[in-house]
């Protein structure tokens, strides 16, 4: 379960779950290693490295190899990382506002895609 008051985001991989959290030290490591990373364009290897950085504080037993082997999908990981990084960069309250806008836009895009598929199959 997420704890939006502390900027922690839960992420499940199979039967195991961990907590993504990017405090100042983790953000410093991340910015040093990947200053211009775009999560949507990053390779699975880079996403796993970023996730490992995010897991270090609350779930240090989750390493890059485990993420690469057991992550349910790339998009689920991208969404969880995006959420945790928003909290770290903008604070919990502002991050939550931004997330609501992102989720609304994502839902609208999904509706458009579903309508397009329905009209193409008629």
N, C-alpha and C positions, 0 to 999 in steps of 0.2 A: 504494500500500500504506500502511495506517495505521501510525503509529508511536506506540503507546500510551504509551511512556515519555516522550515530549515533548508528548503531547496533540494530535498532528497527525492529521487525518483526510483521507484522499484522496477526491477527488470527480471523477468523469469526466463530461464533457459532449461527446458525440461522440468525436472523435479527440483532444481536448484534455483534460488532467486538471490539477487544481490541488490545493493543500494548504490545508485549513481549519485555522486555529489562532487561538485567542483568548487572547493574552497579556494582561497587566494593562491595557495601553493600549487594546487593542481592546475589552476588557470595559468600560472607562470610557466609551468612545465609545458603545458599545451601550446601556449603562444610562442614559446621558444622553439618547440619541435615542429609545429604546424601553424605558422603565422597566417597563412592565407587559405586554409582548408575550407572547402565547400563540402558539407556532409553528403549532399546528393550526388556529387561527382567523385567522392573518395572511394578508393578500392576497399574491398572487405578487410584486407590486411591493415590499412590505415584506420578504418573504423574500429577494428578490434584493439589497436594500440590506443586510440582515444578513449575507448570504453575502459580499458585497463587502467588508464590514468584516473578516470572517474570513479572506478571501484576501489582505488587504493585506500581511501580514508575509512569507509564503512564496510567494505567487503574485500579485503586485501587478498583473500585466497583465490579470487577469480582472476585468472591470467589470460593473456592474449590467446594462447592455444585453446583454452577451454571455450572462449568466446567463438573462435573460428569453428570449433568442432560442434558446439551445441546451440548456437544462436538460431532461434526459430526462423527469422527472415531478416534480410538486410533492412527493409523498410521499418520493421518494428524497432530495430536497434537505432536507426536514424532518428525516428520519432522520439525515442527515450532520451537519446543524447541531446537532441535539439531542445527538449523540454528542460533538462538539467542545465544546459548551457545558458538558456534564456534566464533561468532563475539566478545563475551565477553572474551574468552580465548586467541584468536589469533589476535585480532584486525580486523578491517573491511576489509582491503586489503588482508591480508593473509587468513582470514576466507572465503572471496569470492573465492580465488583460491582453497581452500580445498573443498568448496561447488561444484565448477565446476567438480572436480575430482569425488566427491561422486555421483553427478547427472549422470555423464557419466557411472560410474560403475553400478548404479541403472538401467539405460536405457539398458545397455548391458545385465544385468541379466534378465530384462523383455523380451528382444528379445529372449534370449535362452529359457526362460520358454514358450513363445508363440510358438516358433518353435517345442518344445517338445510336446506341446498340439496338434498342427496341425498334427505331424507325428503319434501320438497315436490315433487320430480320423480317420485316413485314413484306 
